Amino acid sequence: MGDLKNKRIITVATTGAWPQKEDNPNVPLQPEEIAEEIYQCWKIGAAVAHVHVRDKDGNDSMEVRIFKDVMDLLHEDHPDCDIIINLTAAGGITNSEENRMAPFKTLKPEMASFDCGTMNWMHSGVFNNNPAFLTKMGIAMQESGVKPEVEVFDAGMIYDAAHYLKKGVLKAPLHFQFCMGCAGGIGATMDELLFMKKIMDKTVPGSTWSAFGIGKGAMEVMFAAIAAGGNIRVGMEDNVMYSKGQLAESNMQLIARARRVIEEYGCEVATSDEARVLLSLK
């Protein structure tokens, strides 16, 4: 496997909870579409797939059966695919606590998201991640053998993660996802990314991290994360546009660009097995 210091992990977020075909007709919404795009992105260089699913009408869902359909389709149609599955534990912002935990508790993927604090999702409502729920979810992830991807939307959530680590709700080494440019959270700029990294390095040393930017900050965050030694997430959950005025043709188009940027910078794209080592997965 060799030296991993120069490796960068690409996570693909194919779908998310909100984009619709009206926003971009190329957004994959149904299990067959999602599974196929995950596979095609893996072939290009994605080591991790952050998975959301939708119901038959295209609305966000946390129904275990649909997540299972995606995973079964992926592994049955493409048995060679060893991509790391990272299931959302949020969906949209209105799902019940039990429904949010059901997919990872039932299907036991290698990873699942752990949204480390409550925030106002501007124009939509409150994204409720209260301390009691986070404690319950962190313990459930440990019992299920699932590694949390600690999603942080502002700097205070990094301190929250340090608290849950101290209390035993989370276990080191942590892996952070810096979610930047979300309505109600920190902005998507290089300065803000470096601010988040500085706090993480001080409060939770030894952690790994990834970042993504929504909207116009996407490219700035991508370049800054790679240069700062981090990993990156791209996909149509976060951006349905490839560039200003140009719709993304597919998730694969976004992954291919991410790979080019990593390699142009002089780094290498991590395989899924290399990512497992970097992320301390079992």
C-alpha positions as CSV (number, residue, x, y, z in Angstrom):
1,M,0.0,0.0,0.0
2,G,3.0,2.3,0.6
3,D,3.1,5.8,2.0
4,L,-0.3,7.2,2.5
5,K,0.7,10.8,3.4
6,N,0.2,12.0,-0.1
7,K,-3.2,10.4,-0.6
8,R,-6.5,12.3,-0.7
9,I,-9.9,10.6,-0.2
10,I,-12.7,11.6,-2.4
11,T,-16.3,11.1,-1.1
12,V,-19.2,11.3,-3.5
13,A,-22.5,12.6,-2.2
14,T,-24.7,11.6,-5.1
15,T,-28.2,12.7,-4.1
16,G,-28.9,14.6,-0.8
17,A,-32.3,15.4,0.6
18,W,-33.3,18.4,-1.5
19,P,-32.2,18.6,-5.1
20,Q,-35.0,17.5,-7.6
21,K,-35.1,16.8,-11.3
22,E,-36.5,20.3,-11.7
23,D,-33.2,21.6,-10.4
24,N,-31.1,19.3,-12.6
25,P,-32.6,16.4,-14.5
26,N,-29.4,14.4,-14.0
27,V,-29.8,14.1,-10.2
28,P,-30.1,10.4,-9.3
29,L,-33.2,9.9,-7.1
30,Q,-34.2,6.2,-7.3
31,P,-32.2,3.2,-6.1
32,E,-31.1,2.0,-9.5
33,E,-29.9,5.5,-10.5
34,I,-28.1,6.0,-7.2
35,A,-26.4,2.6,-7.1
36,E,-25.2,3.0,-10.7
37,E,-23.7,6.4,-10.1
38,I,-22.0,5.3,-7.0
39,Y,-20.3,2.5,-9.0
40,Q,-19.3,4.7,-11.8
41,C,-17.9,7.3,-9.4
42,W,-15.9,4.5,-7.6
43,K,-14.4,3.5,-10.9
44,I,-13.2,7.1,-11.4
45,G,-11.8,7.5,-7.9
46,A,-14.4,7.9,-5.2
47,A,-13.4,5.9,-2.1
48,V,-16.5,6.7,0.0
49,A,-20.2,7.1,-0.9
50,H,-22.3,9.3,1.3
51,V,-25.8,7.9,0.7
52,H,-29.2,9.6,0.9
53,V,-32.3,8.0,-0.6
54,R,-35.7,9.2,-1.8
55,D,-39.2,7.8,-1.8
56,K,-41.1,7.0,-5.1
57,D,-42.1,10.7,-5.4
58,G,-38.5,11.9,-5.1
59,N,-38.8,13.3,-1.5
60,D,-36.2,12.6,1.2
61,S,-36.7,9.3,3.0
62,M,-35.1,7.4,5.9
63,E,-36.8,4.1,5.0
64,V,-34.5,1.2,5.7
65,R,-35.8,-0.8,2.7
66,I,-34.7,1.9,0.2
67,F,-31.2,2.1,1.6
68,K,-31.0,-1.6,1.5
69,D,-32.2,-1.6,-2.1
70,V,-29.3,0.8,-3.0
71,M,-26.7,-1.3,-1.2
72,D,-28.1,-4.6,-2.7
73,L,-28.1,-3.2,-6.2
74,L,-24.6,-1.9,-5.9
75,H,-23.2,-5.2,-4.6
76,E,-25.2,-7.6,-6.7
77,D,-24.7,-5.7,-10.0
78,H,-21.1,-4.7,-9.2
79,P,-19.5,-7.3,-6.9
80,D,-16.0,-5.8,-7.6
81,C,-17.0,-2.5,-6.0
82,D,-15.5,-2.1,-2.6
83,I,-16.5,1.5,-2.0
84,I,-17.0,2.5,1.7
85,I,-20.7,3.1,2.4
86,N,-21.5,6.1,4.6
87,L,-25.2,6.3,5.2
88,T,-26.9,9.6,6.2
89,A,-28.3,9.7,9.7
90,A,-30.3,12.8,9.0
91,G,-32.1,12.7,5.7
92,G,-33.9,16.0,5.7
93,I,-34.4,18.1,8.8
94,T,-37.9,16.7,9.9
95,N,-37.2,13.0,10.4
96,S,-37.7,11.4,13.8
97,E,-34.7,10.4,15.9
98,E,-35.6,6.7,15.6
99,N,-36.0,6.9,11.9
100,R,-32.7,8.7,11.6
101,M,-30.9,5.8,13.4
102,A,-32.7,2.9,11.9
103,P,-30.7,2.6,8.6
104,F,-27.3,2.3,10.2
105,K,-28.5,0.2,13.1
106,T,-30.1,-2.3,10.7
107,L,-27.7,-2.3,7.8
108,K,-24.5,-1.6,9.7
109,P,-22.5,0.2,7.0
110,E,-18.8,1.1,7.7
111,M,-19.7,4.7,8.3
112,A,-22.7,7.0,9.0
113,S,-23.1,10.7,9.5
114,F,-23.1,12.3,13.0
115,D,-24.3,15.9,12.8
116,C,-22.7,17.4,15.8
117,G,-25.1,20.2,16.9
118,T,-28.4,21.9,16.3
119,M,-28.6,24.7,13.8
120,N,-31.1,27.0,12.1
121,W,-31.4,25.8,8.5
122,M,-32.3,29.2,7.2
123,H,-35.6,29.4,5.3
124,S,-36.3,25.8,6.2
125,G,-36.4,25.2,9.9
126,V,-34.4,23.8,12.8
127,F,-32.0,20.9,12.3
128,N,-32.4,19.3,15.7
129,N,-29.3,17.5,17.1
130,N,-29.8,17.9,20.8
131,P,-27.4,16.5,23.4
132,A,-29.5,13.6,24.5
133,F,-30.0,12.4,20.9
134,L,-26.4,12.8,20.0
135,T,-25.4,10.8,23.0
136,K,-27.9,8.0,22.1
137,M,-26.7,8.0,18.5
138,G,-23.1,7.9,19.3
139,I,-23.5,4.9,21.6
140,A,-25.7,3.2,19.0
141,M,-23.0,3.7,16.4
142,Q,-20.4,2.1,18.7
143,E,-22.7,-0.9,19.4
144,S,-23.4,-1.3,15.6
145,G,-19.7,-1.1,14.7
146,V,-20.2,2.0,12.6
147,K,-17.7,4.8,12.5
148,P,-19.2,8.3,12.8
149,E,-18.5,10.9,10.2
150,V,-18.7,14.0,12.4
151,E,-20.4,16.6,10.3
152,V,-19.7,20.1,11.6
153,F,-21.5,23.2,10.2
154,D,-19.7,25.8,12.3
155,A,-16.7,26.0,14.6
156,G,-18.7,25.4,17.8
157,M,-19.6,21.9,16.7
158,I,-15.9,20.9,16.8
159,Y,-15.9,21.8,20.5
160,D,-19.1,19.8,20.9
161,A,-17.3,16.8,19.3
162,A,-14.4,17.2,21.8
163,H,-17.0,17.1,24.6
164,Y,-18.6,13.9,23.3
165,L,-15.1,12.3,22.8
166,K,-14.3,13.1,26.5
167,K,-17.6,11.6,27.6
168,G,-17.0,8.4,25.6
169,V,-19.9,9.0,23.2
170,L,-17.4,9.2,20.4
171,K,-14.1,7.3,20.1
172,A,-10.8,8.5,18.7
173,P,-9.6,8.9,16.1
174,L,-12.4,11.1,14.9
175,H,-13.2,11.9,11.3
176,F,-14.7,15.3,10.6
177,Q,-16.6,16.5,7.6
178,F,-16.5,20.4,7.3
179,C,-19.8,21.3,5.8
180,M,-19.3,24.8,4.5
181,G,-21.7,27.3,2.8
182,C,-24.9,25.7,4.2
183,A,-27.7,28.1,5.0
184,G,-27.2,29.0,8.6
185,G,-23.7,27.6,9.0
186,I,-20.1,28.8,8.4
187,G,-19.3,30.2,5.0
188,A,-17.4,28.4,2.2
189,T,-14.0,30.3,2.0
190,M,-10.4,29.4,2.4
191,D,-10.1,31.6,5.5
192,E,-13.0,29.9,7.2
193,L,-11.8,26.4,6.4
194,L,-8.3,27.1,7.9
195,F,-10.1,28.5,10.9
196,M,-12.0,25.3,11.4
197,K,-8.9,23.2,10.8
198,K,-6.9,25.2,13.4
199,I,-9.7,24.6,16.0
200,M,-9.8,20.9,15.2
201,D,-6.0,20.5,15.4
202,K,-6.1,22.2,18.8
203,T,-9.1,20.6,20.4
204,V,-9.1,17.1,18.8
205,P,-5.5,16.4,17.6
206,G,-5.0,13.3,15.5
207,S,-8.3,13.6,13.7
208,T,-8.8,13.2,10.0
209,W,-10.9,15.5,8.0
210,S,-12.7,16.3,4.8
211,A,-14.5,19.3,3.5
212,F,-17.0,20.5,0.9
213,G,-18.4,23.8,-0.1
214,I,-21.9,24.5,-1.4
215,G,-22.6,26.8,-4.3
216,K,-20.0,29.4,-5.4
217,G,-17.6,28.4,-2.6
218,A,-17.2,24.8,-3.9
219,M,-14.0,25.2,-5.8
220,E,-12.3,27.5,-3.3
221,V,-13.0,24.9,-0.5
222,M,-11.8,22.0,-2.7
223,F,-8.5,23.7,-3.6
224,A,-7.9,24.8,0.0
225,A,-8.7,21.4,1.5
226,I,-6.3,19.6,-0.8
227,A,-3.6,22.2,-0.2
228,A,-4.1,22.0,3.6
229,G,-3.7,18.2,3.7
230,G,-7.4,17.3,3.9
231,N,-9.8,15.2,1.9
232,I,-12.8,16.3,-0.2
233,R,-16.4,15.6,-0.8
234,V,-18.1,16.4,-4.1
235,G,-21.5,15.5,-5.7
236,M,-24.9,16.7,-6.6
237,E,-26.1,16.7,-3.1
238,D,-24.0,19.8,-2.6
239,N,-24.0,21.3,-6.1
240,V,-26.2,20.7,-9.1
241,M,-24.1,23.1,-11.1
242,Y,-20.7,22.2,-12.7
243,S,-19.9,25.9,-13.1
244,K,-21.8,29.1,-13.3
245,G,-24.6,28.7,-15.7
246,Q,-23.7,25.1,-16.5
247,L,-25.6,22.2,-15.0
248,A,-23.6,19.1,-13.9
249,E,-24.0,16.3,-16.4
250,S,-23.5,13.6,-13.6
251,N,-21.8,12.9,-10.4
252,M,-19.0,11.3,-12.4
253,Q,-18.2,14.7,-14.0
254,L,-17.7,16.2,-10.6
255,I,-15.6,13.3,-9.4
256,A,-13.4,13.4,-12.5
257,R,-12.7,17.1,-11.9
258,A,-11.8,16.4,-8.3
259,R,-9.4,13.7,-9.3
260,R,-7.7,16.1,-11.8
261,V,-7.3,18.8,-9.2
262,I,-5.8,16.3,-6.7
263,E,-3.4,15.0,-9.2
264,E,-2.5,18.4,-10.6
265,Y,-1.6,19.4,-7.1
266,G,0.9,16.5,-7.0
267,C,-1.2,14.2,-4.7
268,E,-2.7,10.8,-5.4
269,V,-6.3,9.7,-5.1
270,A,-6.8,7.1,-2.3
271,T,-8.4,3.8,-3.1
272,S,-11.1,2.5,-0.9
273,D,-8.7,0.2,1.0
274,E,-6.2,3.0,1.4
275,A,-9.1,5.1,2.7
276,R,-10.0,2.4,5.3
277,V,-6.5,2.7,6.7
278,L,-6.5,6.5,6.7
279,L,-9.9,6.5,8.4
280,S,-9.0,3.8,10.9
281,L,-11.9,1.6,9.8
282,K,-11.9,-2.1,10.9
